[in-house]
Amino acid sequence: MTTSKTCKQCGEALALARLEAMRGEEAGVALSIEGMPAYACAKGHKRFLTADFPMRLIDSLVKAESPDLPVAQKKGLLKKRYLCPGCSGELPNEAGTHATVERALALKDSAPFSATLSVPLYHCGGCGVAAMRPGEEVTNALMKAAAQAFQTAGIPPG
């Protein structure tokens, strides 16, 4: 289906397309996206459906985080450390496992596509609780992982 939009890079007409799988990772947070809709021209240039599409994607994934995952408490200004939400013991710096959330998404009347978010979990040696880092840290890493995924797919920012 051809639209009245034209490619900003070459001036060719843009058509709706489904992109191949893309992946990005930052600070242990991994994002995989399959079948994401976008505009593409005959020369292979790609563009988001709307300027706010990446932020809508991030928002929907942040809301999709599993609410039953315990969240570590961050302490310290200069030397950051993370405390177990179960026993307040210090969590290790290395993640033990990952929690994975898969979602079917349709943003701004787009065709459905899938996204998989993997978040590192840190296991407490004292009580065994597996906790993720605070939400703002996961969100920051997710934004960087998404930017990396879009870059590998050849979608320029903006």
C-alpha positions as CSV (number, residue, x, y, z in Angstrom):
1,M,0.0,0.0,0.0
2,T,1.6,3.3,-1.1
3,T,1.1,6.4,0.9
4,S,1.4,10.1,0.0
5,K,4.6,10.2,2.1
6,T,8.0,10.5,0.5
7,C,11.4,9.4,1.7
8,K,13.4,12.1,3.4
9,Q,16.6,10.6,2.1
10,C,15.8,10.1,-1.6
11,G,12.4,11.5,-2.4
12,E,10.9,8.1,-3.4
13,A,7.4,7.1,-2.4
14,L,7.1,5.3,0.9
15,A,5.0,2.1,1.4
16,L,4.1,0.3,4.6
17,A,6.5,-2.5,5.4
18,R,7.1,-5.1,8.1
19,L,10.7,-5.0,9.3
20,E,12.9,-8.1,9.9
21,A,13.9,-9.0,13.5
22,M,16.0,-6.4,15.3
23,R,17.8,-6.5,18.6
24,G,19.6,-4.2,21.0
25,E,21.1,-4.6,24.4
26,E,22.3,-2.2,27.1
27,A,23.4,-3.0,30.7
28,G,22.0,-6.5,30.5
29,V,18.6,-5.3,29.3
30,A,17.8,-6.8,25.9
31,L,15.1,-5.9,23.5
32,S,14.1,-8.0,20.4
33,I,11.4,-6.7,18.0
34,E,9.9,-8.8,15.2
35,G,7.6,-7.7,12.4
36,M,7.5,-4.0,13.4
37,P,5.6,-1.9,10.9
38,A,7.4,1.1,9.3
39,Y,7.5,3.0,6.1
40,A,10.1,2.0,3.5
41,C,11.0,3.2,0.0
42,A,12.1,1.2,-3.0
43,K,15.8,2.0,-2.2
44,G,15.5,0.4,1.2
45,H,15.4,3.6,3.4
46,K,13.2,3.2,6.4
47,R,11.2,5.5,8.7
48,F,8.9,5.2,11.7
49,L,5.2,5.3,11.2
50,T,5.0,8.4,13.4
51,A,7.6,10.6,15.0
52,D,6.4,9.4,18.5
53,F,6.4,5.7,17.6
54,P,9.6,4.9,19.5
55,M,8.4,6.6,22.7
56,R,5.0,4.8,22.4
57,L,6.9,1.5,22.1
58,I,9.1,2.2,25.1
59,D,6.0,3.3,27.2
60,S,4.1,0.1,26.3
61,L,7.2,-2.0,27.2
62,V,7.8,-0.2,30.5
63,K,4.1,-0.8,31.4
64,A,4.5,-4.5,30.4
65,E,7.2,-5.1,33.0
66,S,6.1,-7.9,35.2
67,P,4.7,-6.3,38.4
68,D,5.5,-9.4,40.5
69,L,9.3,-8.9,40.1
70,P,10.9,-7.5,43.3
71,V,12.9,-4.3,42.8
72,A,16.2,-3.7,44.5
73,Q,16.7,-0.5,46.6
74,K,19.5,1.8,45.4
75,K,21.8,3.2,48.0
76,G,24.9,5.5,47.9
77,L,25.8,8.6,46.0
78,L,29.4,7.9,45.0
79,K,29.5,4.2,45.4
80,K,26.2,2.7,44.2
81,R,25.0,-0.5,45.8
82,Y,21.8,-2.3,45.6
83,L,19.9,-3.9,48.5
84,C,17.6,-6.9,48.5
85,P,13.9,-6.0,49.0
86,G,13.5,-9.1,51.0
87,C,16.2,-8.9,53.7
88,S,18.1,-5.6,52.9
89,G,21.3,-7.5,52.3
90,E,23.6,-6.3,49.6
91,L,23.0,-7.8,46.1
92,P,25.9,-8.9,43.9
93,N,27.1,-6.8,41.0
94,E,26.6,-9.6,38.5
95,A,23.2,-10.8,37.4
96,G,22.3,-14.4,38.1
97,T,19.5,-14.9,35.6
98,H,17.1,-12.9,33.4
99,A,13.3,-12.4,33.5
100,T,11.8,-12.3,30.0
101,V,8.5,-10.6,29.0
102,E,7.0,-11.2,25.6
103,R,4.3,-8.9,24.3
104,A,2.2,-8.6,21.2
105,L,1.9,-4.9,20.4
106,A,-0.2,-2.7,18.1
107,L,0.7,1.0,18.5
108,K,-1.2,4.0,17.0
109,D,-3.4,1.7,14.8
110,S,-0.3,-0.2,13.5
111,A,-0.3,-3.8,12.4
112,P,0.5,-6.1,15.3
113,F,4.1,-7.0,16.0
114,S,6.0,-8.7,18.8
115,A,8.6,-7.5,21.3
116,T,10.6,-9.4,23.9
117,L,12.2,-7.7,26.8
118,S,14.8,-9.4,29.0
119,V,15.8,-7.9,32.3
120,P,18.7,-9.0,34.5
121,L,17.9,-10.4,38.0
122,Y,20.3,-10.2,40.9
123,H,20.1,-13.0,43.4
124,C,20.5,-12.3,47.1
125,G,22.9,-14.7,48.8
126,G,21.1,-14.2,52.2
127,C,17.5,-15.0,51.4
128,G,17.5,-16.1,47.8
129,V,15.2,-13.3,46.4
130,A,15.9,-12.4,42.8
131,A,15.4,-8.7,42.2
132,M,15.7,-6.3,39.3
133,R,17.4,-2.9,39.4
134,P,15.1,0.1,40.0
135,G,12.7,1.0,37.3
136,E,14.4,4.2,36.1
137,E,17.6,2.3,35.5
138,V,15.8,-0.4,33.5
139,T,13.9,2.3,31.5
140,N,17.2,4.1,30.7
141,A,18.8,0.8,29.5
142,L,15.7,-0.1,27.6
143,M,15.8,3.3,25.7
144,K,19.4,2.7,24.7
145,A,18.7,-0.9,23.7
146,A,15.8,0.3,21.5
147,A,17.9,2.9,19.9
148,Q,20.5,0.3,19.1
149,A,17.9,-2.1,17.7
150,F,16.5,0.7,15.4
151,Q,20.0,1.6,14.3
152,T,20.8,-2.0,13.3
153,A,17.5,-2.1,11.3
154,G,18.6,1.1,9.5
155,I,15.9,3.4,10.9
156,P,17.4,6.9,11.4
157,P,16.4,8.8,14.5
158,G,13.5,11.3,14.2
